Amino acid sequence: MAKTTFGVCCMKKKMNSDSMAELLKRLETTGKFNIVRFEERMILNEPVEKWPVVTCLLAFASSGFPLEKAIEYQRLHNPLVVNALEEQKLLTDRVHMYATLKQAGIPCPSHMVIDHTTAQPGDLQQDDDRIIFRGRTLSRPFVEKPQDGDDHDVWIYHSTKEGGGCTKLHRKKNDQSSVRDFEQKRIREKGIFIYEPFLDTRGLDIKVYAVGPNYAHAEGRKAPSVDGQVERQANGREKRYNIELTEQEKQLASMVVKGFKQNVCGFDILRTADAGSVVCDVNGFSFVKGNQRYFDDAAAILTELLTKANDTNGHPPVKAHQQSWLKGLGNLCSCFCQ
């Protein structure tokens, strides 16, 4: 049987990561794939007509990645894509991402969007315990998220009862992930922001890593809003531990994969006592770090998906059938797109 030609198209840093090596090593070991690694130089500088032609394609955006060129390549050769390319645009804009969550019926935090560039005088009122925008009130504590999905300066505004001020989250710097600013009392008023209630998760962040609509691995970490100090293992990695997902949370994983058409996808959930679990961010292509069982499972699932493409001359079957060889695998091809 001819091997399936599987292209991997991403930036050099992602291609050379330990996690990517773990996955591709397992796929190559099956003997079913001819893996073509697209070089960053070619991706950036060569027209798509000169890119290798593949049956299946894993392409995902990161800093500097030419997503529009990858979309052009897909239109030219119509490979089976692991993660839909057009939909990856949604992940760069939190407003569009939240709109997609709502459209797909995926629970997400109650929120409002304020476009400060078009707001009129009198639209916004604020004091030390609340904001009111066009008649809608949001009491502190609440969260302020920039529209840009790559902007990690997410701020949490506190009530006077909590001491006031603002906790400013940011990308990890050494062992710090946030800082409390007691002088920052007014919200940012330049740009477009999402505002949502701060939901109490008892200091827990849950990261979910889905592969297909019926497999999800979850890890917990100390939320950066707790004290801003990153807990690390002896090897220097952030301390995380496995989380057992509830049935509702497993359903959320399936809904995210299908709603955004991203078969390898990471997202964040807030697990609360009052509101259940809600999705608060969708990151797109993400791998678990250092978990061998996860890579075994991910490789097995992708092998099943990708070899189907070879069996049907590059196109997924019209109707996928249930698989019993991997518990929970289910109807995996249903959300693959061309």
N, C-alpha and C positions, 0 to 999 in steps of 0.2 A: 504494500500500500504506500502511495506517495506521501511524503511528509507534508504537513501543513506549514506554509510559509507565514511566519509570525513576525511582524515588524514592531519594534519598540522605538518610539519617537518622543524624545524628551531632552531636556538640557543635560549637559555633561555631568553636572553635580548629582543629579538624580540617577542617571544611568550608572554611575560608578559607586552608588551607595551600597552599603552592606545589605540592606533590605532587598534591593533589586537583584543583587547577586544571589541571594538566597532563593528568590523565586525563579529566576531564569535557570539556575543550576538544576532545580527540580524539574522544570519543564524539559530541559535538554536531556535529562536522565531517562525520560520516558521513551526517547527515540522517535517520537511522533512529530517533532517540530524542527524546522529549519529556521532558527532565530536570526533575524536581520536587525542589527543595531544601527539606527540612523545616527550618523555623526553630527555633533552640534555644528561644526563648520559647514556641513552640507545643508543642514536645516536652516541656518541663518543666511547663507550666501547663495545657494543654488536654487534655480527655479524648480517648482514641484515636478515638472516634466522630467527632470533628471534624477528624481528620488527613486529608489528601488520600488518595484511593484510587488505588493504582498497580498496574501489572501485575507489575513487578519491583522488588525492594527491596534496597538495600545499606545495612545498618544494623550498626553495630559499637560495642561498649562502650569507653569511656574514662572518665577521672575525671569523676564527676558525671552520667554518662549513665544514664537510667532504663531499664535493660535489661528489667525486668519489664513496663513499659508497651509496649515494642517487641514483646515476645512476645505480649502481649494484642492488639496491632494485627494481628500476623501471624495469630493465631487467628481474628480477626474477618473479615479480607479474603482470607486465604490467597494472598498474592502469592508469586511465585517469589523465593526469597532467595538472594543471592550467598553469604553466610556464615550458616550455621545459627545461630539465636539461642539456643536452649536449650543447645547445646554450648558457647557462649561462657562459660557459667558455669564450665565445667571449667578454663578458662584462668586464672581468678582464684585457684585453689587448687592449689598445686604437688603436693599429695598425690593429688588426683583426676587431675591432668594426667599424673603418672607412671603411675597405675593405668590410664589410658586408653592410654598408650603401650604398656604391657605387654599389655593386652587386645587391641590391634590388631597385636601382633607386631612393633612398632617397636623396634629396639635402643636401649636407654637405659642409663645407668650403673647398675651394681649399687648398691643402696642399702638403707637401712633407715630406718623412720620411728619417731621417739621422741616420744611424747606425754608431756611432762613433767608435765602436769596430772593424769595418772592413774598415773604410775610409782610403784611402791612402794619403800620403803627397801630397799636392797640390789640393786635391779634394775640400777643403773648403777654401774660402777666406772671410774675414769679415772686415768691417770698422764700423764707428760710425753710418752709415745710412743704411747698407744693409749687407746681406750675399749672397755669391754665392757658390752653391754646384753643382759640375760637370756641370757647365755652366748655371744652373738655378738660377735666381736672385730673392730674396725676400727682399723687402724694409721694413724698419721700419715705423710704429710700426707693430710688428708681435708677435705671441703667440708661446711659446715653451711648449709642453706637454710631460711629461714622458710616456713611453710605458705602464708602470704599471698603470692600471685603479684605483688602490687604493692609488696611490701617488698623493696627491692634491697640490704638489708644482708646480703649473703652473705659468710660468713667462711671463711677457709682456715686450718686449724690445722697448724703445722709440727712436725716431729720435732726432738728435741734435736740430731741430726746436722745439721739445716738451720738451727740457731740458735734453735729454739723460737719460742714466741709465736704470733701470729695476724696474717694479712693481712686487713684489713677492707675489702671492696669496698663501694662506695656509688654513688649517682647522681653523674654528673660535676659537679664544682664547679670552675668555671674550667678549669684544665688538670689537675685531679687526679681520679683515679677509684678510688684505694684508698690505705690507709695501713697501715704495719706497726706492730703493737703487740706489743712483746716481753714485756710484762707480762701480757697476756691468755693464760692457759694453760688455763683450764677452759672447757668449753663452756657455752653459755647453757642455763639450766634452767627457764625460764618460757615456756610455750607449746609448740607442736608444730613439730618441725623434721625435715627430711630430711638424712640423713648418707650421703655417698658418697665413694669414693676420689678423690683428686685425680689426674686423668689428665694425663699430660705431652703437651701439644700443641705443644711448642717455642715457646711464647709467642704462638701464633696463635689468634685468635677467628674463627670463620666464621659469618657471618649469611646465611641463605638466604631468598629471597623467591619464593614460589611463586604462580603464577596458573593455576588449574586443576591437575589431577593430572599434566600432562605438560610443564610449563614451570617452570623454576626459574633464577633469577639469584642468584649468590652473591658476597659481598664479604668480604674479610679485613681485620682490624685487629690492632694490637698488643693482646694480652690485658691487662686491667687488673691482673692478678696479677703482671706482670713487674716494674714499678717504680712503678705508680700514676700515671705521667705520660702525659697524653693528647697524641698527636701530631696536629698540625693542619696543614691546607693554608693557602695564602695567603689564601683567602677566609674562614678561620675555622672551616670545617667539619672534623670529625674526618677524619684521613687514612685512606682505605680504598682497596683495590685489588681488581680483579676476580679471582675464583677460578674455576678450571675444576673442576667437580664430577666425581667418579668416577661410574661407572655405579651403584655401590652407593649413593652419596649422592643421585643422581637418583631412585633407587627410594625412598629415605627421604622425599624431597619428596612423591612421589605418595602414599605411605602416610600421611603427616601430613595432607595435604589430605583424603583419604578418611576417615581415622580420626576427625578432628575436624570434618569437613564444613565446612571453611573454604576457599573457593576462592581468596581473596586472603589469603595467610597468610605470616607471617614466623616463623622458628624458628632456633635455634642448634644447631650440631653441634660435637662435639669430634672432631677427626681425629687419631688416635693411631697410632703405629707398631705397637703390640702388639695393641690391641683393635679395630682398624678405626675406623670412624666411628659415633658414637652421637648421638642427639638428647638434649640436656640441658635444653632449654627450648622452649616453644611460646608465641609472643607473640600469635597471632591476627592481626587485620588490620594489615598493615604495608606501606609503600611504600618503594621505593628513592628516595634523594634525588639529584636532579640528573643522572639517567641517561636521556637522551632515547630511546635504543634500547629500554630497558626499558618506557617508557610507550607507545611505538609497539606493542610486542609485547602488552603488557597490554590496551591498547585493542582490538587486533585479536581477541584471545581472548575478551574480554568481549562484544564486538559479536556474535560468533558465538553465544555462549551466550544472550545476552539476546534476540536476534531470534528464536531458536527458540521462546522463550516466546510471542512475539506470533503466530508461525505456528501454535501449538497452543492458542490461546485462553487464554493465561496459564499453561499447564501444560507441563512439559518432556515431550519425547517418551518413550514407554515404553522404547524401546531406541535409544540414540544410535548413529550410524554414524561410521565413520572419516572424517576430513577430510584431504585431501592439500594444501590450499592453504597451510598453515603447517607447516613441518617440526616434527614432534614434538608437534603439537597433540593428536592421538589422540582418545580417547573422552571428551571433555570434560564432557558433560552427565551422566555416570554418577553423579557425587557431588553433584549439585545436589539440594536438598531443598525440600519445601514446608512 
